[in-house]
């Protein structure tokens, strides 16, 4: 048995195969973005970004889904949940509400402060 075969796992792949990068070369990614049905990354291309995990309540996910569906029905444009969330955060940044919100001690207080400012 050769040394390569002895290092293969049960899947038939070596550690080098399993742990090698799988990101396609740039020209391959560009070609894919021109394929019909391919949706490019919606994030701002000229800014640094981080992928984060946020836990939302089911009712919030349903709301976001209904909102994005309504947007698509009325405009024909596909807007993703992440785009709505980023827009909300950017709007909050631009609103100047930060001073008011830094006084909140809980999610409930944040919600009340935001609702009071949005209604007025």
Buried (B, 14 or more C-beta within 10 A) or exposed (E): EEEEEEEBEEEEEBEEEEEEEEEEEEEEEEEEEEEEEEEEEEBEEEEEEEEEEEEEEEEEEEBBEEEBEEBEEEEEEEBEBBBBBBEEEEEEEEEEBEEBBEEBEEEEEBEEBBEEEEEE
